[in-house]
């Protein structure tokens, strides 16, 4: 039974909190715990995200810690917490200060809200995040951060505009060109329907930009922002429409339709989708028989991207025999993911994929740096973390233009069947 306690293909709750902090330009994060929590920032800064500002050579980092170890919890915690939080909240340019706890703090039941009341808050306030690091993973950390911000953010008085939408729950895992491209593409799709995007939670902008959600008549709740969208709608009166990530052509069609329904623009959405498909599919006429048909592809990453990847692979004539979900398996996974062509492996053990004959028979694995290292380095690096592949120029992978670019990456990594590999 020792193998049940081996490391898994997943990331800790704090990673999601750090990614959310990284995606709000002027946010500050205080981690209540030992200094090892600080070094988790280096999984993002200078490694996955070359545009990250979490750390700074001047020493004025956006991430701080209380440097508390178990032997200091009883005698030093409250004093040190208030002292460090006061310093962080007083930092010039702090738009909002968020507080996360390590397990050694959360299990003691410290009343952080009461301690935070002793500190003069930053401009955007002090937000105490849920203490769920023992039970949940990185995607929950990101979603929980958005939900708490939705509960705490000071919203201006505004009348929701039916012509404006807000995208809630975009997983902005870095500030590089791939995500800048995604944001531009999703805004382009909204504008093709005559809609304006008031704000995206999150998009790398300042905290104040998130307040513009009050202007939106419709909140497009993406997978990691469902709870946050419901909270915001209860505060602003906006309509919530659930949508999946526009990853692939079919998913992009559904994304357009979801945005169009509240304003009765479904016919326009269908017309836009048809035009986009016609433009793109012609570009794949040569690639499908020569590079994709009957190939075997694998995907590892955010489980909410698996369906889009499978749809895209099917359109290209390829199979997807391997799916790896970097997340804890939800209770409803069988009903929510039953339509996939193969059952996903949820947070498999380290080494489990490389030891399977099925994985060795793949023509291409699309995965992050960690899993590709386990597989000997061959594959298309994609997702968090990507330590070797970076994007200075816009490089969307969502929406129709993103599908075009992503298929190019698949195609050029695969190469022709006749080419020597």
C-alpha positions in Angstrom: 0.0 0.0 0.0 3.0 2.3 0.2 2.5 3.3 -3.5 -0.8 5.0 -2.5 1.3 7.7 -0.9 3.6 8.3 -3.8 3.7 11.7 -5.5 0.9 12.4 -8.0 0.7 14.3 -11.2 -1.0 17.3 -9.7 -0.1 20.6 -8.0 -0.8 22.0 -4.5 -3.6 24.4 -3.7 -1.1 27.2 -3.1 0.0 27.0 -6.8 -3.5 28.1 -7.9 -3.4 31.0 -5.4 0.0 32.1 -6.7 -1.2 31.9 -10.3 -4.2 34.1 -9.4 -1.9 36.6 -7.7 0.3 36.6 -10.7 -2.7 37.4 -12.9 -3.6 40.6 -10.9 -0.9 43.1 -11.6 -1.0 44.9 -8.3 -2.1 42.1 -5.9 0.0 41.1 -2.9 -0.1 37.7 -1.3 0.8 36.9 2.3 1.3 33.2 3.0 0.9 32.5 6.7 3.5 29.8 7.3 7.1 28.8 7.0 9.5 30.4 4.4 9.3 27.3 2.2 6.0 28.7 0.9 7.8 31.7 -0.6 9.9 29.5 -2.9 6.8 28.1 -4.6 6.7 31.5 -6.3 9.8 30.3 -8.3 7.6 27.7 -10.0 6.0 30.7 -11.7 8.4 33.6 -11.8 11.3 33.1 -14.2 10.3 29.5 -14.9 6.8 29.2 -16.3 6.2 32.9 -16.8 9.0 35.1 -18.1 6.7 38.1 -17.7 5.8 37.4 -14.1 6.2 40.2 -11.5 5.7 38.1 -8.4 9.3 38.6 -7.4 11.6 41.7 -7.8 15.3 42.2 -7.6 14.8 45.1 -5.3 13.4 42.8 -2.7 9.9 44.4 -2.9 8.2 41.1 -3.8 4.5 40.7 -4.3 4.6 37.5 -2.3 5.6 37.5 1.4 5.4 35.0 4.3 5.3 35.1 8.1 8.2 32.7 8.5 6.4 30.8 11.2 7.5 27.3 12.1 5.6 24.9 14.4 7.6 25.8 17.5 6.6 29.5 17.0 2.9 29.0 16.4 1.8 29.4 20.0 4.2 32.1 21.1 4.8 34.3 18.1 2.0 33.8 15.5 -0.4 36.6 16.2 2.2 39.3 16.7 4.2 38.3 13.7 1.1 37.9 11.5 -0.1 41.5 12.3 3.4 42.9 11.8 4.0 41.3 8.4 0.5 41.9 7.2 0.8 45.6 8.1 4.0 45.9 6.1 2.5 44.2 3.1 -0.7 46.3 3.2 1.4 49.4 3.4 3.4 48.6 0.4 3.2 51.3 -2.3 0.9 50.3 -5.2 -0.8 47.4 -3.4 -4.2 47.1 -5.0 -5.4 44.2 -2.8 -3.8 42.0 -0.2 -4.7 38.3 -0.1 -3.9 36.0 2.8 -3.3 32.3 2.3 -2.6 29.8 5.1 -0.4 26.7 5.2 -1.8 23.6 7.0 0.1 24.2 10.2 -1.9 27.5 10.6 -5.3 26.4 9.4 -5.4 23.3 11.7 -5.0 25.5 14.8 -8.1 27.6 14.0 -6.5 31.0 14.2 -9.0 33.8 13.7 -7.2 35.6 10.9 -10.2 37.9 10.2 -9.9 39.4 13.7 -6.2 39.8 13.4 -6.5 41.5 10.0 -8.9 44.1 11.5 -5.9 45.4 13.5 -4.2 46.4 10.2 -4.9 49.4 8.0 -6.1 47.8 4.8 -4.7 48.3 1.3 -6.7 50.3 -1.2 -8.6 47.1 -2.3 -8.8 45.7 1.2 -7.5 42.5 2.8 -9.0 39.2 1.6 -8.6 36.1 3.7 -8.6 33.0 1.4 -10.1 29.6 2.3 -7.9 27.3 4.3 -8.3 24.3 2.0 -4.7 23.4 1.2 -4.9 20.0 2.8 -7.9 18.8 0.8 -7.9 20.5 -2.6 -5.5 21.1 -5.6 -4.3 24.0 -7.6 -7.4 24.5 -9.7 -9.5 24.8 -6.6 -7.0 27.3 -5.2 -7.5 29.4 -8.3 -11.3 29.1 -8.3 -11.5 29.8 -4.5 -9.4 32.9 -4.9 -11.8 34.2 -7.5 -14.8 33.4 -5.3 -13.4 35.2 -2.3 -12.6 38.2 -4.5 -16.1 38.2 -5.8 -17.4 38.3 -2.2 -15.1 41.0 -1.0 -14.5 43.4 -3.9 -16.0 46.9 -3.6 -18.2 47.3 -6.6 -19.4 50.6 -7.9 -23.0 51.5 -8.3 -23.9 50.6 -11.9 -26.8 49.4 -14.0 -25.9 46.1 -15.8 -25.8 46.7 -19.6 -27.2 43.9 -21.8 -24.6 44.8 -24.4 -21.7 44.1 -22.1 -20.4 40.7 -20.9 -17.8 39.7 -18.4 -15.7 36.6 -18.6 -15.4 35.0 -15.2 -12.9 32.2 -14.5 -10.3 32.5 -17.3 -7.2 30.5 -16.0 -4.5 33.1 -16.6 -1.6 31.0 -15.7 1.0 33.4 -17.1 1.3 36.9 -18.7 3.0 35.8 -21.9 1.8 36.0 -25.5 -0.2 32.7 -25.5 -2.6 34.2 -22.9 -2.6 37.7 -24.3 -3.5 36.1 -27.6 -6.3 34.1 -26.0 -7.8 37.2 -24.4 -7.7 39.1 -27.7 -9.4 36.2 -29.5 -12.2 35.9 -26.9 -12.8 39.6 -27.1 -12.9 39.4 -30.9 -15.5 36.7 -30.7 -17.7 38.8 -28.4 -17.3 41.8 -30.7 -18.3 39.7 -33.7 -21.7 39.4 -31.9 -21.9 43.2 -31.2 -21.0 42.7 -27.5 -18.4 44.4 -25.4 -16.3 42.7 -22.8 -16.2 44.8 -19.7 -13.6 42.7 -17.8 -12.0 39.3 -17.6 -11.5 37.6 -14.3 -8.5 37.3 -14.6 -6.5 38.9 -17.4 -3.2 40.3 -15.9 -4.6 43.8 -15.3 -4.8 45.8 -12.1 -7.3 45.0 -9.4 -9.4 48.1 -10.1 -10.3 46.7 -13.6 -12.1 43.8 -11.9 -14.7 46.2 -10.5 -15.9 46.8 -14.1 -17.8 43.6 -13.7 -20.6 45.7 -12.3 -21.3 47.1 -15.8 -21.9 43.7 -17.4 -25.4 42.5 -18.1 -24.2 38.9 -18.6 -21.5 37.0 -16.8 -20.0 34.2 -18.9 -19.0 31.6 -16.2 -16.0 29.7 -17.4 -15.2 26.4 -15.6 -12.9 27.9 -13.0 -15.3 30.8 -12.3 -18.7 29.2 -11.7 -18.9 30.0 -8.0 -17.4 33.5 -8.4 -19.9 34.3 -11.2 -22.9 33.2 -9.0 -21.6 35.5 -6.2 -21.1 38.4 -8.5 -24.6 38.0 -10.1 -26.2 38.0 -6.6 -24.5 41.4 -6.0 -25.1 43.0 -9.4 -28.2 41.4 -10.8 -26.4 40.2 -13.9 -27.4 37.0 -15.7 -25.1 34.0 -15.5 -24.5 31.9 -18.5 -22.2 28.9 -18.1 -19.7 28.2 -21.0 -16.8 25.9 -21.6 -13.4 27.0 -22.8 -13.4 27.7 -26.5 -10.6 25.1 -27.1 -11.1 23.7 -30.6 -13.7 24.5 -33.3 -16.7 22.7 -31.7 -16.0 24.4 -28.3 -15.6 27.8 -30.0 -19.0 27.3 -31.6 -20.6 26.6 -28.2 -18.8 29.5 -26.7 -20.2 31.9 -29.3 -23.7 30.4 -28.8 -23.5 30.8 -25.1 -22.6 34.5 -25.4 -25.4 35.1 -28.0 -28.3 33.5 -26.1 -29.1 36.3 -23.6 -29.4 39.0 -26.3 -31.1 36.7 -28.8 -28.2 36.8 -31.3 -28.0 33.0 -31.9 -28.6 33.3 -35.6 -25.7 35.8 -35.8 -23.5 33.4 -33.7 -24.3 30.5 -36.2 -23.4 32.7 -39.1 -20.1 33.8 -37.5 -19.2 30.2 -36.6 -19.9 29.0 -40.2 -17.7 31.8 -41.7 -14.9 31.0 -39.2 -15.0 27.3 -39.9 -15.0 27.8 -43.6 -11.9 30.0 -43.3 -10.0 27.5 -41.1 -10.9 24.1 -42.3 -9.6 24.9 -45.8 -6.2 25.3 -44.2 -6.2 21.8 -42.9 -7.2 20.0 -46.2 -3.6 19.1 -46.8 -2.6 18.4 -43.2 -5.3 15.9 -42.3 -4.3 13.0 -44.6 -0.6 13.7 -44.5 0.0 14.4 -40.8 -3.0 13.6 -38.7 -5.2 10.7 -40.0 -4.9 7.6 -37.8 -2.3 9.2 -35.6 -2.5 8.6 -31.8 -2.4 11.7 -29.6 -2.3 12.1 -25.8 -3.2 15.1 -23.7 -2.4 16.0 -20.1 -3.4 19.1 -18.2 -6.5 21.0 -17.1 -9.4 18.5 -17.3 -11.7 21.2 -18.7 -9.6 21.2 -21.8 -9.8 17.5 -22.5 -13.1 17.6 -24.3 -12.0 20.3 -26.7 -8.8 18.5 -27.4 -10.6 15.3 -28.2 -13.1 17.0 -30.5 -10.3 18.7 -32.4 -8.3 15.4 -32.7 -11.5 13.7 -34.1 -12.0 16.5 -36.6 -8.4 15.9 -37.8 -8.8 12.1 -38.1 -6.7 11.3 -35.0 -7.3 9.1 -32.0 -6.8 10.1 -28.3 -6.1 6.9 -26.3 -4.5 8.7 -23.4 -5.9 11.5 -21.2 -4.3 12.7 -18.0 -6.1 15.1 -15.7 -3.9 17.3 -13.5 -6.6 17.5 -10.8 -8.3 15.5 -8.1 -11.1 13.3 -9.5 -14.4 14.9 -8.7 -17.3 12.8 -7.4 -19.4 13.4 -10.6 -16.5 12.7 -13.0 -18.3 9.7 -14.6 -21.3 11.7 -15.6 -19.4 14.9 -16.4 -16.7 13.3 -18.6 -18.5 10.1 -19.8 -18.6 11.4 -23.4 -14.8 11.3 -23.7 -13.4 8.7 -26.0 -11.2 7.3 -23.2 -11.4 7.4 -19.5 -9.0 10.0 -18.1 -6.3 9.2 -15.6 -6.8 11.5 -12.6 -3.6 12.7 -11.0 -1.7 9.5 -11.8 1.4 8.6 -9.8 4.7 9.9 -10.9 6.1 7.4 -13.5 2.7 5.7 -14.1 2.3 7.1 -17.6 5.8 6.3 -18.8 5.4 2.7 -17.6 2.4 2.1 -19.8 2.8 0.6 -23.2 -0.1 2.7 -24.4 1.8 5.9 -23.7 4.9 4.6 -25.6 2.8 3.8 -28.6 1.6 7.5 -29.0 2.7 9.5 -31.9 2.6 12.7 -29.8 1.9 13.6 -26.2 0.7 17.1 -25.4 1.7 17.8 -21.9 3.6 20.2 -19.5 7.3 20.2 -18.7 7.0 17.8 -15.8 5.3 15.0 -17.6 7.4 15.4 -20.8 10.5 15.0 -18.7 9.1 11.8 -17.4 8.5 10.6 -20.9 12.0 11.5 -22.1 11.3 14.9 -23.4 9.5 14.1 -26.7 6.1 15.8 -27.2 4.5 19.2 -27.5 5.0 21.3 -24.3 1.7 22.9 -23.3 0.1 24.0 -20.1 1.3 24.7 -16.6 4.3 24.6 -16.2 6.0 25.2 -19.5 9.6 25.9 -18.7 11.1 25.6 -22.2 8.3 27.0 -24.4 7.6 30.8 -24.0 5.8 33.3 -26.1 6.8 36.9 -26.6 4.4 37.4 -29.5 0.7 36.7 -29.4 0.1 33.0 -29.7 -3.5 32.1 -28.9 -4.7 28.5 -28.6 -8.4 29.4 -27.8 -11.0 30.4 -30.3 -10.9 29.9 -34.0 -7.6 31.6 -34.5 -6.2 29.7 -31.6 -7.3 26.4 -33.1 -5.5 27.3 -36.3 -2.3 28.1 -34.4 -2.6 25.1 -32.1 -3.0 22.7 -35.0 0.0 24.2 -36.6 2.0 23.4 -33.5 0.7 19.8 -33.5 1.4 19.4 -37.2 4.9 20.8 -37.1 5.8 18.6 -34.1 4.4 15.5 -35.7 5.8 16.1 -39.2 5.0 14.1 -42.3 4.5 10.4 -42.1 7.3 9.9 -44.6 9.7 12.2 -42.8 12.5 10.7 -40.7 11.9 11.4 -37.0 
